[in-house]
Amino acid sequence: MTNKIEQLILATVAFFWAFLMWFSTAAFSPSIGEFYGLTTGQLALLASSAIWLAPPGRVLAGWAADRLGAHNVFTIILAYSGIVSIVSAYASGIGFLSDFEVLFIERMIVASAGISFVVGIQHVAQWFDEHEIGTAEGLYAGTGNVGAGVGALLLPRIYGTNFSDAFLHLGIVALLIAVVYQWRGQAAKDVATAEAAKANTSLGDTLFVWTRFAAIALMLAYAMSFGLEIAMNSWLPSYYATGFDGAIADLGFTGTAAIQTAAGTFAAVQSFNASLFRPFSGYMSDLWQRKGWTPYPLLSKTQAYSPRVHWLMTALILITLTMVALTLVGLAGILPASVVVLAIFGVTVSFGTGGVFAIVPVLFEDRPGTASGFIGGISTSGGIVYPLVYGYVPNIHMGYAVVALVFFVPFMLFYVWAMRYEADPREHGFGSARRWLGGDGPAPTGGDD
């Protein structure tokens, strides 16, 4: 007999492995860089490439989860990414493409396993009730996200500089998980729930979600949290290997393999905290909701889910502050302090990621996959942009403060502006709800924006 706990476990295990595959390239960036003779700029490009397929891929995957059922879509993602991971273990030049260029393309495809996040979000939302959705989604996403930390911490220790064997074994396990997911997975807790999601997958439904100011604000909030998290997963091994090379050498780590292990260990601090505290963030969103806490005067206090919006605002403020702190301790050249701040930073990121997806399934309960795909997909562009900023800012430590001031402050201002409405925020966007949904849309509360 299938139950919601089994479906949560299936989604969580599958996403854990997808996340592990997603950032397995980053775990070997020093050895790949040495093997192919890459520059710091090329390493930044390699780091950002892990995210290139995520924005469009997540948008499509979220819509497909509503349309086809999450268990079917997750199976497809695990199967193709697993096969390409196996193939990448034997990468060699083809025609005018060099060995590295072929590996680059193959690993970019493998990294698209990360689009599965929104599929699991939709799957969990189809099984759990509103009062427990924050905790359930936090358990799914937080436990799954640990895959990046496990990769950074363990893959270099298990495989050394032999990234080919790692890619082979990761792909084989992905195929096995795909078989189990297809065997035991079910789309929703009942037929009516699954059919409701399927019915709301028209072009009008999709454009309705994409044009809501609230959806755009949540997308930017997720770019500040998860977009940032995956950027750091890709970038941190290179950052510590380059920015603290002297301090790492003083600790006795010399040679590519040793430096890679040390840098991966420091990088894993962020990933583990961003993952492990995400269920706590979901719980805190549920707690704020139960207590009715709404401390920010500029944000709406009358929506049924307003306390969740206020909790997320707290997270966004903390993320911005810790980004600036990372720059300050980096400029001071204090490695232990940097790792401590990084650990705190990981917790604040988890507050943001957990906070966003405690709101999305509630705000867009009839279109969970489409909304999750848009918000969780476009936001991953941050994983492309931020590492490029980090890599090309003249001082490697200044990138964090630059991103915080240039990107995050405007993002927070838009979030406040979009979430200030006392009426249904879904009525506010580019075009009215009825324009996109016709007579099925929410009743207008007062003119188009």
Order of alpha helices (4+ residues) and beta strands (2+ residues): alpha-alpha-alpha-alpha-alpha-alpha-alpha-alpha-alpha-alpha-alpha-alpha-alpha-alpha-alpha-alpha-alpha-alpha-alpha-alpha-alpha-alpha-alpha-alpha
